[in-house]
């Protein structure tokens, strides 16, 4: 079984708006955030929003990719919320096509990470925003095959981490899946250049990949992903203590497979990770885990009624709140195209509860929230509306939490 990839090259002429309000595991109250759609630029025939990040109380960035309207070429994209609306910001086109998977930064020091096509291979990609424009910054590659950076975390101007994976086999944009990487990849920016940092790896692990990274200080950075142990996919967590990266045990509740896709770290050094757990092929549930300073523990998540394929792709936190995002699907018509909705959950102190959201389109369209962030007590999600032939950008936000 493959985990849902955040790279989806498939987009939506005339969608309709259907309100789908629900709360699992508790009753809705007047204080429950309600996610509502916000107008988004649609620069291409197919537009996919893959990561969102707040860089100040009022400024938020989204990155992803789009397929050109007149040419079959994939372009990286970035858009910025300035308090009044979302505006496309020009990014350089690189090689024969590019995708941006992650974004992180502060004010006018913002980084984006991804991959681009060059000479028959996908290679690592990093871009930097200096307050005026985006420009490409060289990044190293490991091995001789495909490389990709799937997430990035700004700690300080001279301390930025990016994670991903590299492959022993040929991979294209259409076949790129995070979980299929053969080797986890760690890269660090020291204020002058990017360099590869060794990944700790146990002897019994055959393959691994890192899907997300987050931190609050040089001595408290977490990277999460998955690893293959005895032929099974199990969760992976690494911690940077200011000197070295160390592997930290993390439970896997699924009897079939587990993997971590998102991570966030709070200023009190509590960390949260989310992903997918499965007990059988064709069935999955959202997975959430909490680091309390001594160990990782699985915490309860909500599940949409009738859903057989829940996944949480991203998690975000402020000093007081933790929220996660992903997708649900009731399996009536086959993954991933029918009756799929964007999934948002909020930690209430004892468990994650599903909060109200909007479903865009009818049963022919799936909604997916690939990423989530919190800016000035407002929750933002970025993702896509898709069917078998179409894909469009989807942004939603909450009332103040």
C-alpha positions in Angstrom: 0.0 0.0 0.0 1.2 3.5 -0.8 0.6 6.5 1.4 -1.3 9.4 -0.3 1.3 11.6 -2.0 1.0 15.4 -1.7 2.1 15.5 -5.4 -1.1 15.2 -7.4 -0.8 16.0 -11.1 -4.3 15.7 -12.1 -7.8 19.8 -11.9 -11.8 21.3 -12.1 -14.0 23.3 -14.4 -17.1 24.7 -12.7 -17.2 23.3 -9.2 -20.2 23.8 -7.0 -20.1 24.7 -3.3 -21.7 22.3 -0.8 -21.5 23.0 2.9 -20.5 20.0 4.9 -20.5 20.8 8.6 -19.5 18.1 11.0 -17.8 17.4 14.3 -16.8 13.9 15.5 -16.1 13.0 19.1 -18.0 16.0 20.6 -20.8 18.4 20.1 -20.3 21.6 18.0 -20.3 24.8 20.0 -20.3 28.5 19.2 -16.5 28.5 19.8 -15.8 25.7 17.3 -13.8 27.1 14.3 -15.6 26.9 11.0 -13.4 26.5 7.9 -14.7 28.5 4.9 -13.3 28.8 1.4 -11.2 31.8 0.4 -10.7 32.9 -3.3 -7.4 31.7 -4.7 -5.5 32.4 -7.9 -5.7 29.5 -10.5 -2.6 30.2 -12.7 -2.7 26.9 -14.7 -5.0 24.3 -16.1 -4.1 22.3 -13.0 -3.1 24.0 -9.8 -1.9 22.2 -6.7 -1.2 23.9 -3.3 1.2 21.7 -1.3 2.4 23.8 1.7 1.4 26.8 3.7 3.3 28.7 6.3 2.8 31.8 8.4 5.9 34.1 8.5 4.4 36.8 10.7 1.1 37.6 12.3 -0.4 38.9 9.1 1.7 37.4 6.3 1.2 33.8 5.0 2.9 32.0 2.1 1.7 29.1 0.0 3.8 27.1 -2.5 3.0 24.3 -4.9 2.9 23.8 -8.7 0.7 24.4 -11.7 0.4 23.0 -15.2 0.7 25.7 -17.9 -2.5 26.6 -19.8 -0.9 26.3 -23.2 2.0 23.9 -22.7 2.4 20.6 -20.9 5.0 22.0 -18.5 5.0 22.0 -14.7 5.8 25.3 -13.0 6.6 26.1 -9.4 4.3 28.6 -7.8 4.1 30.9 -4.7 1.4 33.1 -3.4 1.2 35.5 -0.5 -1.6 36.7 1.8 -1.1 40.4 2.6 -4.2 40.9 4.8 -6.5 41.7 1.9 -6.2 38.7 -0.5 -4.0 36.1 -2.0 -1.6 37.3 -4.7 0.7 35.3 -7.0 4.4 36.1 -6.6 6.7 35.3 -9.5 9.2 32.4 -8.9 11.9 31.4 -11.2 11.3 28.4 -13.5 14.0 25.8 -13.1 15.1 23.1 -15.5 12.3 21.2 -17.3 9.7 21.7 -14.6 9.7 22.1 -10.8 7.5 21.6 -7.7 7.7 23.3 -4.3 6.7 21.1 -1.4 7.6 23.2 1.7 7.8 26.8 2.9 9.1 28.4 6.1 10.6 31.6 7.3 10.2 34.9 9.1 9.2 38.2 7.6 11.6 38.8 4.6 13.7 35.7 5.1 11.6 32.9 3.7 12.7 29.6 2.2 10.9 27.1 -0.1 12.0 23.6 -1.0 11.2 21.0 -3.6 12.5 19.3 -6.7 13.1 20.1 -10.4 13.7 18.1 -13.6 17.2 18.2 -15.1 18.9 15.9 -17.6 16.4 13.1 -17.0 16.5 13.3 -13.2 14.7 15.1 -10.4 17.1 17.1 -8.3 16.9 19.0 -5.0 15.6 22.6 -5.1 15.7 25.5 -2.6 14.5 29.1 -3.2 14.9 32.1 -1.0 12.7 35.2 -0.6 14.6 38.3 0.4 11.6 40.7 0.6 11.8 41.7 -3.1 12.1 38.5 -5.1 12.5 34.7 -5.1 15.8 33.3 -6.3 17.3 29.8 -6.5 20.0 28.8 -4.1 22.2 25.8 -5.0 21.6 22.6 -3.0 23.6 19.3 -3.0 22.2 15.9 -4.1 23.0 12.5 -2.7 23.7 9.4 -4.8 23.3 9.4 -8.6 19.5 9.2 -8.9 16.4 11.3 -8.1 16.5 13.6 -5.1 13.8 15.7 -3.5 13.3 18.0 -0.6 9.8 17.6 0.9 9.8 20.0 3.8 11.8 22.9 5.2 12.1 24.6 8.6 13.5 28.1 9.4 15.1 28.3 12.8 17.3 31.4 12.3 18.9 33.2 9.3 21.9 30.9 9.6 20.1 27.8 10.7 17.6 26.2 8.2 16.8 22.5 7.8 15.4 20.7 4.8 14.4 17.0 4.6 13.4 14.6 1.9 14.7 11.5 0.2 16.7 10.1 -2.7 16.0 7.2 -4.9 18.0 4.3 -6.4 15.5 3.8 -9.3 14.3 6.2 -12.0 11.5 8.5 -10.9 9.5 11.2 -12.7 7.0 13.8 -11.5 4.2 11.4 -12.3 5.7 8.5 -10.2 7.1 10.6 -7.4 5.7 9.3 -4.0 7.4 10.4 -0.8 7.1 7.0 0.8 9.0 5.3 -2.1 12.3 7.0 -1.4 15.1 4.6 -0.8 17.2 6.8 1.5 16.3 9.7 3.9 17.9 13.0 3.1 18.9 15.8 5.6 20.3 19.2 4.4 21.3 22.3 6.4 21.8 26.0 5.6 24.5 27.7 7.7 24.0 31.2 6.3 26.4 30.6 3.5 25.6 27.3 1.8 23.6 24.1 1.9 25.2 20.9 2.9 24.1 17.3 3.4 24.1 16.0 7.0 24.3 12.3 7.8 21.1 10.6 8.8 21.2 8.2 11.7 20.0 4.8 10.5 19.6 1.5 12.4 21.1 -1.7 10.9 17.7 -3.4 10.6 16.2 -0.5 8.5 16.2 -1.3 4.8 14.8 2.0 3.5 13.7 5.4 4.9 12.4 8.8 4.0 11.8 12.1 5.8 8.5 13.9 5.0 8.5 16.8 7.4 10.7 19.0 9.7 10.0 21.7 12.3 11.8 23.3 15.2 11.8 26.2 17.6 15.6 26.5 18.5 18.9 25.0 17.3 18.6 22.4 20.0 15.0 21.4 19.4 14.3 20.3 15.8 12.2 17.3 14.8 12.1 15.4 11.5 9.6 12.7 10.8 8.9 10.2 8.1 8.8 6.4 7.7 11.2 3.5 7.5 11.0 -0.1 6.3 11.5 -2.6 9.1 11.2 -6.3 8.2 9.4 -5.4 5.0 6.8 -3.2 6.8 6.4 0.6 6.8 6.9 2.0 10.3 7.0 5.6 11.7 10.4 7.4 11.9 11.3 10.3 14.2 14.7 12.1 14.5 15.7 14.8 16.9 18.4 17.5 16.6 19.7 18.4 20.1 22.1 21.1 19.0 25.0 18.8 18.3 23.8 15.7 16.4 20.6 14.1 15.0 19.4 11.1 17.0 16.8 8.5 16.3 14.0 8.5 18.9 11.6 5.5 19.3 8.0 6.2 18.1 5.1 3.9 18.4 3.2 2.5 15.3 -0.3 1.5 16.2 -1.2 0.0 12.8 -0.8 -3.7 12.4 -0.4 -3.3 8.6 1.6 0.0 8.2 2.2 3.4 9.7 3.9 6.6 8.6 4.4 10.2 9.8 3.8 13.0 7.3 3.7 16.2 9.4 5.3 17.6 12.5 5.2 20.8 14.6 7.1 21.9 17.7 5.8 24.3 20.4 7.9 26.7 22.4 7.4 24.6 25.6 9.2 21.9 23.6 6.1 19.7 23.2 6.1 18.2 19.7 3.2 16.8 17.6 3.4 14.5 14.6 0.6 13.2 12.3 0.2 10.7 9.5 -1.6 7.5 8.6 -2.1 4.2 10.3 -3.6 1.0 8.7 -4.6 -2.4 9.9 -5.4 -3.7 6.4 -5.0 -2.8 2.7 -7.7 -0.3 1.6 -8.3 1.0 5.1 -6.5 3.8 7.0 -7.1 6.2 9.8 -5.5 9.5 10.9 -2.5 9.1 13.2 -1.5 11.6 15.8 1.3 11.4 18.3 2.6 13.7 21.0 6.1 14.1 22.4 5.9 15.1 26.1 9.6 15.6 26.7 10.4 12.0 27.4 8.6 9.8 24.9 6.2 9.8 21.9 2.6 8.6 22.6 -0.3 8.0 20.3 -3.3 10.3 20.9 -6.9 9.8 19.8 -8.1 11.4 16.5 -11.5 11.9 15.0 -12.9 10.0 12.1 -15.5 11.1 9.6 -18.6 8.8 9.7 -18.3 5.9 7.1 -14.8 6.9 6.1 -12.4 4.1 5.5 -9.4 6.1 4.2 -8.6 9.0 6.6 -5.1 10.6 6.5 -3.5 13.5 8.3 -0.9 15.2 6.2 0.1 18.3 8.2 0.0 19.7 11.8 0.5 23.2 13.1 0.6 24.8 16.6 0.6 28.1 18.4 1.3 28.7 22.1 -2.2 27.5 22.9 -3.6 25.5 20.0 -2.8 22.5 17.9 -4.6 21.7 14.6 -4.1 19.1 11.9 -5.3 18.7 8.3 -5.7 15.9 5.7 -8.5 14.2 4.0 -11.3 11.7 4.5 -13.0 9.3 2.0 -16.0 7.0 2.5 -14.8 4.5 -0.2 -18.1 4.5 -2.2 -16.7 4.6 -5.7 -13.0 4.0 -5.2 -10.0 6.0 -4.0 -9.4 8.8 -4.4 -12.2 10.3 -6.5 -15.6 10.1 -4.9 -17.0 11.6 -1.7 -13.7 12.8 -0.4 -13.5 15.8 1.8 -10.8 18.0 3.5 -10.2 17.0 7.1 -9.4 19.5 9.9 -8.9 18.5 13.5 -8.3 20.5 16.7 -6.7 19.2 19.9 -9.1 19.8 22.8 -6.8 18.7 25.6 -7.6 15.0 25.5 -8.1 14.2 21.8 -8.3 15.6 18.3 -11.9 16.6 17.2 -13.0 17.1 13.6 -14.1 20.7 13.1 -16.6 22.1 10.6 -15.3 22.5 7.0 -16.7 23.1 3.5 -16.9 20.5 0.8 -16.4 21.9 -2.6 -18.2 20.1 -5.4 -20.5 17.1 -5.4 -19.6 13.4 -4.9 -17.5 13.4 -8.1 -14.9 15.7 -6.5 -12.4 15.0 -3.7 -11.2 17.8 -1.4 -7.8 17.5 0.1 -6.0 19.7 2.6 -2.3 19.2 2.1 -1.1 21.7 4.7 -2.2 23.8 7.6 -0.9 26.8 9.6 -1.9 29.3 12.2 -1.5 33.1 11.8 -2.8 35.6 14.3 -5.3 33.0 15.7 -6.6 32.2 12.3 -6.3 28.7 10.9 -5.4 28.4 7.2 -5.4 25.3 5.0 -4.1 24.8 1.5 -4.8 21.9 -0.9 -6.9 20.9 -3.9 -10.2 20.0 -5.4 -9.8 17.1 -7.8 -11.7 14.6 -9.9 -10.5 12.0 -12.3 -9.5 14.6 -14.9 -9.2 18.0 -13.1 -7.5 19.7 -10.2 -7.9 23.2 -8.7 -6.4 25.1 -5.8 -8.3 25.1 -2.5 -7.8 27.5 0.4 -9.9 27.6 3.5 -9.6 29.5 6.8 -11.3 29.6 10.1 -12.8 32.2 12.3 -10.4 33.3 15.1 -9.7 30.4 17.5 
